Amino acid sequence: MLERRRRVLVTGGAGFLGSHLCQRLLDEGNHVICVDNFYTGTRDNLIEMMTNPQFEVIRHDVTFPLYVEVDQIYNLACPASPIHYQYDPVQTTKTSVHGAINMLGLAKRIRAPILQASTSEVYGDPEVHPQTEDYWGRVNPIGPRACYDEGKRCAETLFFDYRRQCGVSIKVARIFNTYGPRMAAYDGRVISNFIVQALTGQPITIYGNGMQTRSFCYVDDLIDGLIRLMASPDAITGPMNLGNPVEFTMLELAEQVVELTGSRSEIRFMPLPEDDPRQRQPSIAHARETIGWTPTVPLREGLRKTIAYFEEMVRADAAEIRIAAE
């Protein structure tokens, strides 16, 4: 008898990370159900998968209940860039909190394991460096970023309470800055900002003095970490940091982008936004020890792949402008 194909639900599946996760799950032989309300996700990210008979798309907002029968759930639904999550902060909080409640309710009903895509933003502007999973964070609960930060923190609370109270099998991944093809061009994230500005000859805008740091994980590495965490024994719940621990200043990142694109863009410094973290670097000892995960793609190699993606996008945009002008 043939083994039944595993059915996997991915909320936020049309987004940057979600679409890469859907593709990896399909490549591994799963039947994938992508759920997205297309607020920030796009069907363009799904084009290569649409002809696969094992892939289906449901337009749905996770703030409302969903009734499907699946074997695993990855909950990635939530706008993740400041421009998008601050546009409608109330809806952002609802997506994190109500979305978690609805997906946990589904997991409880069908007895499926569920993974929550949490974020390094739960650490806020940290006083501990690098950040370890036992650090409780330093978050402004009433600031402009709180809709995302506190929404994700509350979602983590719900996940662990559903495990303690209802026995739901949970996994919580705290995702640090991730980049790669399919990033949105104008979502305010630093790597996409720098690359698009460099390719189009605009000044590269650095907020603050450029000495604040981030750690950048290439998307293929991050997806590998999510899948490994989901496949781990039930006792391994997280929260688990997933990110590349190699730290760069914003100025170092800008200089690498200028070099790799061959751009002549100048670097321009702008005021630092409110509550913007000064340092962000994951400790990934827990991931190494429990799921055997370590990122392998260095920043320079990942940037080359990401720049190639944006070069095609910029060329396509320029072609559309020429056609419209004719």
Backbone hydrogen bonds, N-H to C=O, Kabsch-Sander energy under -0.5 kcal/mol:
donor,donor_aa,acceptor,acceptor_aa,energy
8,V,6,R,-0.5
8,V,31,H,-3.1
9,L,72,Q,-2.7
10,V,33,I,-2.8
11,T,74,Y,-2.5
12,G,35,V,-2.4
13,G,10,V,-0.8
13,G,35,V,-1.5
15,G,12,G,-1.6
19,S,15,G,-2.4
20,H,16,F,-1.2
21,L,17,L,-2.4
22,C,18,G,-2.7
23,Q,19,S,-2.2
24,R,20,H,-2.2
25,L,21,L,-2.6
26,L,22,C,-2.3
27,D,23,Q,-2.5
28,E,24,R,-1.4
29,G,26,L,-2.1
30,N,25,L,-2.1
31,H,6,R,-3.3
32,V,30,N,-0.6
32,V,54,Q,-2.7
33,I,8,V,-3.1
34,C,32,V,-0.6
34,C,56,E,-3.1
35,V,10,V,-2.6
35,V,33,I,-0.5
36,D,58,I,-2.0
42,T,14,A,-2.0
45,N,42,T,-1.2
46,L,43,R,-1.6
47,I,43,R,-0.6
47,I,44,D,-0.8
49,M,46,L,-1.6
50,M,46,L,-1.3
50,M,47,I,-0.6
52,N,49,M,-2.1
55,F,52,N,-1.9
56,E,32,V,-2.2
58,I,34,C,-3.1
60,H,36,D,-1.2
60,H,58,I,-0.8
62,V,60,H,-0.5
64,F,61,D,-2.0
68,V,66,L,-0.6
70,V,68,V,-0.6
71,D,7,R,-3.0
72,Q,7,R,-1.3
73,I,113,P,-2.0
74,Y,9,L,-3.0
75,N,73,I,-0.5
75,N,115,L,-3.4
76,L,11,T,-1.3
76,L,74,Y,-1.0
83,I,187,D,-0.8
84,H,81,S,-0.5
85,Y,81,S,-3.0
86,Q,82,P,-2.1
88,D,84,H,-0.7
92,T,88,D,-2.0
93,T,89,P,-2.3
94,K,90,V,-2.3
95,T,91,Q,-2.7
96,S,92,T,-2.1
97,V,93,T,-2.8
98,H,94,K,-1.5
99,G,94,K,-1.5
100,A,96,S,-1.1
101,I,97,V,-2.3
102,N,98,H,-2.8
103,M,99,G,-2.5
104,L,100,A,-2.7
105,G,101,I,-2.3
106,L,102,N,-2.0
107,A,103,M,-2.6
108,K,104,L,-2.6
109,R,105,G,-2.2
110,I,106,L,-2.5
111,R,107,A,-1.1
112,A,107,A,-1.6
114,I,169,S,-2.4
115,L,73,I,-2.8
116,Q,171,K,-3.2
117,A,75,N,-2.3
117,A,115,L,-0.5
118,S,116,Q,-1.4
118,S,173,A,-2.5
120,S,175,I,-2.2
122,V,119,T,-1.5
123,Y,120,S,-2.0
124,G,121,E,-1.5
125,D,138,R,-2.1
131,Q,281,Q,-2.8
135,Y,132,T,-2.0
138,R,123,Y,-1.9
143,G,140,N,-1.0
146,A,143,G,-1.3
148,Y,145,R,-1.1
149,D,145,R,-2.5
150,E,146,A,-2.2
151,G,146,A,-0.9
152,K,148,Y,-2.4
153,R,149,D,-1.8
154,C,150,E,-2.7
155,A,151,G,-1.9
156,E,152,K,-2.0
157,T,153,R,-1.9
158,L,154,C,-2.4
159,F,155,A,-2.3
160,F,156,E,-2.2
161,D,157,T,-2.3
162,Y,158,L,-2.6
163,R,159,F,-1.6
164,R,160,F,-2.4
165,Q,161,D,-3.1
166,C,162,Y,-2.0
167,G,162,Y,-0.5
167,G,163,R,-1.3
168,V,162,Y,-1.5
170,I,168,V,-0.7
171,K,114,I,-1.7
172,V,237,T,-2.3
173,A,116,Q,-2.5
174,R,240,M,-2.9
175,I,118,S,-1.3
175,I,173,A,-0.9
176,F,242,L,-2.5
179,Y,217,C,-2.0
183,M,180,G,-1.2
187,D,184,A,-0.7
193,N,189,R,-2.7
194,F,190,V,-2.6
195,I,191,I,-2.4
196,V,192,S,-2.4
197,Q,193,N,-2.5
198,A,194,F,-2.5
199,L,195,I,-2.7
200,T,196,V,-1.8
201,G,198,A,-0.8
202,Q,197,Q,-1.9
204,I,266,E,-3.1
205,T,203,P,-0.7
206,I,204,I,-0.6
206,I,268,R,-3.1
208,G,270,M,-3.6
213,T,278,R,-2.3
214,R,248,F,-2.3
216,F,246,V,-0.6
217,C,177,N,-2.8
219,V,179,Y,-2.1
221,D,218,Y,-0.7
222,L,218,Y,-1.8
223,I,219,V,-2.5
224,D,220,D,-1.8
225,G,221,D,-1.9
226,L,222,L,-2.2
227,I,223,I,-2.3
228,R,224,D,-2.3
229,L,225,G,-2.4
230,M,226,L,-2.4
231,A,227,I,-1.8
232,S,228,R,-0.6
232,S,229,L,-1.1
236,I,233,P,-1.9
237,T,235,A,-1.1
240,M,172,V,-2.0
242,L,174,R,-2.7
248,F,214,R,-2.7
250,M,212,Q,-1.8
251,L,210,G,-2.2
253,L,249,T,-2.2
254,A,250,M,-2.4
255,E,251,L,-2.3
256,Q,252,E,-2.0
257,V,253,L,-2.3
258,V,254,A,-2.4
259,E,255,E,-2.1
260,L,256,Q,-2.8
261,T,257,V,-2.1
262,G,258,V,-1.0
263,S,258,V,-1.4
268,R,204,I,-3.3
268,R,266,E,-0.5
270,M,206,I,-3.1
276,D,273,P,-1.5
283,S,131,Q,-2.5
284,I,282,P,-0.6
288,R,284,I,-2.5
289,E,285,A,-2.5
290,T,286,H,-2.2
291,I,287,A,-1.9
292,G,287,A,-0.7
292,G,288,R,-0.7
293,W,287,A,-1.5
302,G,298,P,-2.4
303,L,299,L,-3.0
304,R,300,R,-1.8
305,K,301,E,-1.7
306,T,302,G,-2.2
307,I,303,L,-3.2
308,A,304,R,-2.1
309,Y,305,K,-1.5
310,F,306,T,-2.1
311,E,307,I,-2.5
312,E,308,A,-1.6
313,M,309,Y,-1.7
314,V,310,F,-2.8
315,R,311,E,-2.3
316,A,312,E,-2.4
317,D,313,M,-2.4
318,A,314,V,-2.3
319,A,315,R,-2.2
320,E,316,A,-2.1
321,I,317,D,-2.0
322,R,318,A,-2.1
323,I,319,A,-2.4
324,A,320,E,-2.4
325,A,321,I,-1.7
326,E,322,R,-1.1
326,E,323,I,-0.6
